[in-house]
């Protein structure tokens, strides 16, 4: 699964819930006389929309993330983030893009706790790596909002 390019990330910034869902998960199923798609099916998963890959996480020293539940909370620009997982699920994105989710509401992953109350992002080697909270970070990107995340920069 390849990650999105920088231009794609910028293009998706602030597109909104409806366009984002179609852009990420829509697959053409029917075509009009002009040859353009006119009906779509929805795939259950899509590739990650952030630059980066799951191998990015492996470069972070293991002890660097200890105590992350006490890291300060910041507003971060989602266009500056690097993903560390392979993709996104339509169910989770639908939950966050539905408009019923707020920053204080229940998260899609039912294992809510101090490590999951906000996305966890670490600054390392000139990158801001998403360790947890890819779907919430993607939602912020698609809605054109900052990511409210636990963040720490390490050397």
N, C-alpha and C positions, 0 to 999 in steps of 0.2 A: 504494500500500500504506500503510495508516495504522498508526501505532504504537499500542501498548497504552496504556490509561489507567493512572493511578497506582493505582486500586483493583484493576485486573487484576494488576498487578505484585505487589502485596501478597498477593493471593489465591493466586498461583502459588508464593509463597515456601515452600519446604520440602515441596511436594506429593509428591516422590519420582519415580523414573524411570518407572514404569508409568503413573501418572496424568498425568504431564507429557507423555509421548509421545502419549497419546490426546487430551489437552486441546489440544495444539499442532497435531498432524497428522491426527487422526481426523476422518473425514467420514462421517456416517450413511449407511448403504447399505440397511439393512432395518429395518422397524418392527414391533413387537409389536402385539397386539390393543388394548393400552392407548394406542397411538399414540406410544410412546416408542421411540427407537432401540434395536435389539438387536444389530445387526451394523455394523461400521465398515470402511471402506477407509482407507488411509493416503495422504495427499498427500505429494509429494516435497519441498515447501517450505511454509513458513508465514511470516506476517508477523513482524517483530521484536517481542519481548515487552518491550523496554525503551522508556521514553519517548524521544522524539527521532526524528530522521530522517537520511538520508544528507546532507542539506544542512548539518547541524550541523558536520560536519568542515570545511567551507569557511570557517568563521569563525576557525579556529585559524591564527595566523601561520605561514607556511611554515617559517621558521627555528626555530620553537619546539620542534620534535621532533628536532632534530639531537642525536645522541649518546644517544638513548633507551635503547640497549642497556646503558648504564651507570647508568641511573636506579635509585634504591633500590627495593627490593621491599617492598610493604606488604600487609596484609590489609585489604580494603575490603568494605563492605556492598554486595552486588549490587543492593539495592533503591534505592540512591542513584545508580546509574549511568545515563548517557544513551547510547543507541546511535547509531551513525553509518553503519549499513548497512541495506539494505532488509529482509532476512529471514534465516531460518535454514534449513539443509538437514537433512532427516531422517537422512541418512547420517552427517553430522558429529555431530548430537545423539545418535544411537544409539551412536556410538563413545564419546562421553564419558559417557553415562548407563549404559552397559553394566556398569559396575563393574570392568571390566578396566583402565580408564584410571586412572592415578594422576598426581599432579602432576609426576612425573619420567618418565613413560612417553612414548612417541612420540605426537606430536600427529596429528590427522587430516590436516591440510595437510602434505604431504610436504616442504615447504621449511623444515624446522626450522633455525633459526639464532638468533643473538643477538636478533633482532627478533621472534622467534616463540617463544622459550622460555617466556615468560609473557605474559598479556594486557598490552597497553600502554594506559594510561589517563592522560589529561592533565586537570588541573584548570584550567578557564578560564571566566571570566564566570559564576561561581557554579554551574558544572556540572562533573561528572566524566564526560568524554567517552571512550568506548571507541574507540580508534584501531585496535586489533588484538585479537583474542581474543573475539569476540562469542559464539561457541559455548561456550567454556569459562566465560565470565561467565554465560551463560544456564544452564549446568549448575549452577554454584554457586548461583544463585538458586533453581532448581527443587529442589535438594537441601538448601537452607537453610544453606548454608555460605558463609564469606567467599571472595572472589575474591583469589587470590594474584597480584598484578600489579606490573609496573613502573609507578610513579606519580610524577608531578611536577606541582606547581602553578605556574602562571605568571600574571603580572599582565597 
